[in-house]
Amino acid sequence: MVHVAVIGSGRVGGEVAFTLAFERYVTRLSLVDVAPKVSEMVKEELAHAIANHVFDIHIDAYNAAEDVEDADLIVVAAGFPRTPGMSRRELAGRNAGIVKAVVEATVDKNPRAWYFIITNPVDAMSTLASRILDDPHKVVGTGTNLETSRFRTILARELGVPCGMVEAYVGGEHGDAAVLLWSTVKVDGEPLNEYVARTGKKLEKQACEEYVKDVSQEIIRVLGGTRHGPAGSFIEIIRGIVLNTGKIMSYSRLRTYETTPTPVHVTVPARIARSLGPDLWESLAEEERKAIKDAAGIVHRTFSECAGEYSC
């Protein structure tokens, strides 16, 4: 029996909740949103969605995070979303207080819970959550897993192969300082350079980089925000923690480099399970490791800008 709580039932949180409702290992789902009746109506929608699927899941709806008890995993999706043209980092000041309040409201009644942070800027917010908890290593951020999904999408599209044939990862910061890890790219198990040389196919790396970093802004401009992509991407991290899968994924966890005087959340692809790691650090190219260190420094600066105000 697995109890997952989703704090923040809006666009992304609601879609994650919908995805979780069809995960058969989830037997209890708690939905929380401070907006009146939002979590209650999401509960109704989920009930209708699963009604004809011949399985049961217990769903609770709350207006306050402190009402959640005995969760195994707490998904923190509460906060202000990006608007067109906005950087994720610009949300740090507005969302830090929300994330801090959610973690402090839930920690005592959920002593066994892992925390999965979605709220942007996710690396800084994951760092904040880690500072509050007694066991900071039970905090996992989405990291660059969504960028990894986008990277594999554009590679498969440009090379004309099924996405399942592509292995590739992104590290660093979820945002402008994401690092496309070209050294990890394989097509049907073959290193990218060898595959391209053998097949004669062409690949514009700069175009791939631009797609991965810019496509979310176009989605936000046209649709008002991202929803399906994040939910489909993030569910794999949730499975990794809850089901102890041991899969290599691009999630964020606490790390320290010479660019970070204190530990921050940054992504190096690593094994996801109840015990986190090992990672791919030693197999990355030197320039990729440097770029990840630089990204960690940027995350630290973003976090530090809100740390004083929220006593992190």
MOJO-V12999 format. One record per pair of residues at least 12 apart in sequence whose ideal C-beta (glycine too) atoms are under 7 Angstrom apart, sorted by sequence separation. I is the first residue (numbers start at 1). J is the second residue. If there is no record, write none. Layout:
I:J ; I:J
This chain:
17:29 ; 31:43 ; 47:59 ; 79:91 ; 103:115 ; 117:129 ; 169:181 ; 237:249 ; 253:265 ; 268:280 ; 46:59 ; 126:139 ; 155:168 ; 236:249 ; 252:265 ; 255:268 ; 268:281 ; 17:31 ; 80:94 ; 115:129 ; 152:166 ; 237:251 ; 252:266 ; 80:95 ; 126:141 ; 169:184 ; 252:267 ; 4:20 ; 43:59 ; 79:95 ; 152:168 ; 168:184 ; 251:267 ; 151:168 ; 167:184 ; 168:185 ; 250:267 ; 43:61 ; 115:133 ; 123:141 ; 167:185 ; 79:98 ; 122:141 ; 151:170 ; 167:186 ; 250:269 ; 78:98 ; 79:99 ; 99:119 ; 122:142 ; 148:168 ; 249:269 ; 40:61 ; 98:119 ; 148:169 ; 166:187 ; 248:269 ; 251:272 ; 4:26 ; 9:31 ; 39:61 ; 117:139 ; 148:170 ; 165:187 ; 248:270 ; 2:25 ; 9:32 ; 10:33 ; 39:62 ; 76:99 ; 115:138 ; 147:170 ; 165:188 ; 182:205 ; 248:271 ; 249:272 ; 253:276 ; 2:26 ; 9:33 ; 39:63 ; 78:102 ; 95:119 ; 114:138 ; 115:139 ; 116:140 ; 117:141 ; 118:142 ; 268:292 ; 2:27 ; 3:28 ; 4:29 ; 5:30 ; 6:31 ; 7:32 ; 8:33 ; 17:42 ; 21:46 ; 95:120 ; 117:142 ; 246:271 ; 247:272 ; 1:27 ; 76:102 ; 99:125 ; 103:129 ; 107:133 ; 114:140 ; 144:170 ; 161:187 ; 266:292 ; 3:30 ; 5:32 ; 144:171 ; 147:174 ; 245:272 ; 246:273 ; 14:42 ; 18:46 ; 21:49 ; 29:57 ; 31:59 ; 100:128 ; 104:132 ; 144:172 ; 159:187 ; 245:273 ; 9:38 ; 17:46 ; 21:50 ; 31:60 ; 34:63 ; 91:120 ; 92:121 ; 96:125 ; 99:128 ; 103:132 ; 151:180 ; 180:209 ; 244:273 ; 266:295 ; 9:39 ; 27:57 ; 28:58 ; 29:59 ; 30:60 ; 31:61 ; 32:62 ; 33:63 ; 91:121 ; 95:125 ; 99:129 ; 103:133 ; 144:174 ; 155:185 ; 244:274 ; 266:296 ; 18:49 ; 24:55 ; 26:57 ; 27:58 ; 143:174 ; 147:178 ; 241:272 ; 30:62 ; 32:64 ; 74:106 ; 88:120 ; 89:121 ; 92:124 ; 96:128 ; 100:132 ; 142:174 ; 180:212 ; 240:272 ; 264:296 ; 9:42 ; 32:65 ; 88:121 ; 240:273 ; 241:274 ; 266:299 ; 144:178 ; 178:212 ; 259:293 ; 265:299 ; 178:213 ; 237:272 ; 259:294 ; 264:299 ; 21:57 ; 32:68 ; 74:110 ; 257:293 ; 260:296 ; 264:300 ; 65:102 ; 176:213 ; 259:296 ; 260:297 ; 30:68 ; 68:106 ; 82:120 ; 259:297 ; 66:105 ; 71:110 ; 74:113 ; 76:115 ; 257:296 ; 264:303 ; 65:105 ; 66:106 ; 69:109 ; 70:110 ; 72:112 ; 73:113 ; 76:116 ; 79:119 ; 260:300 ; 30:71 ; 65:106 ; 68:109 ; 69:110 ; 72:113 ; 73:114 ; 74:115 ; 75:116 ; 76:117 ; 77:118 ; 78:119 ; 79:120 ; 255:296 ; 68:110 ; 71:113 ; 76:118 ; 77:119 ; 159:201 ; 170:212 ; 73:116 ; 75:118 ; 76:119 ; 159:203 ; 158:203 ; 123:173 ; 158:208 ; 123:174 ; 122:174 ; 76:129 ; 155:208 ; 121:175 ; 154:208 ; 154:211 ; 7:65 ; 154:212 ; 16:75 ; 16:77 ; 150:211 ; 151:212 ; 150:212 ; 5:68 ; 13:77 ; 12:77 ; 147:212 ; 150:215 ; 5:71 ; 3:70 ; 4:71 ; 7:74 ; 3:71 ; 4:72 ; 7:75 ; 8:76 ; 3:72 ; 4:73 ; 5:74 ; 6:75 ; 7:76 ; 8:77 ; 2:72 ; 5:75 ; 7:77 ; 8:78 ; 11:81 ; 4:75 ; 6:77 ; 7:78 ; 8:79 ; 171:250 ; 149:229 ; 170:250 ; 169:250 ; 146:229 ; 146:230 ; 149:233 ; 184:269 ; 88:174 ; 89:175 ; 88:175 ; 146:233 ; 87:175 ; 145:233 ; 87:176 ; 145:234 ; 142:234 ; 145:237 ; 173:266 ; 172:266 ; 7:102 ; 142:237 ; 172:267 ; 171:267 ; 184:280 ; 140:237 ; 171:268 ; 171:269 ; 169:269 ; 140:241 ; 183:284 ; 148:250 ; 183:285 ; 181:284 ; 145:249 ; 145:250 ; 183:288 ; 12:118 ; 144:250 ; 145:251 ; 143:250 ; 181:288 ; 143:251 ; 142:251 ; 143:252 ; 179:288 ; 141:251 ; 140:251 ; 141:252 ; 179:291 ; 140:253 ; 179:292 ; 118:234 ; 179:295 ; 137:254 ; 171:288 ; 177:294 ; 136:254 ; 177:295 ; 172:291 ; 172:292 ; 116:237 ; 171:292 ; 177:298 ; 116:238 ; 173:295 ; 144:267 ; 172:295 ; 130:254 ; 141:265 ; 143:267 ; 173:298 ; 126:252 ; 173:299 ; 114:241 ; 123:252 ; 84:217 ; 130:265 ; 84:220 ; 84:221 ; 127:264 ; 82:220 ; 127:265 ; 126:265 ; 137:276 ; 123:264 ; 123:265 ; 123:266 ; 81:225 ; 73:238 ; 73:241 ; 73:242 ; 72:242 ; 127:299 ; 124:299 ; 128:303 ; 123:299 ; 127:303 ; 124:302 ; 124:303 ; 121:302 ; 131:312 ; 128:312 ; 92:302 ; 96:306 ; 100:310 ; 15:227 ; 19:231 ; 15:228 ; 89:302 ; 92:305 ; 93:306 ; 97:310 ; 11:225 ; 12:226 ; 92:306 ; 96:310 ; 12:227 ; 16:231 ; 11:227 ; 15:231 ; 19:235 ; 25:242 ; 12:230 ; 16:234 ; 25:243 ; 12:231 ; 2:242
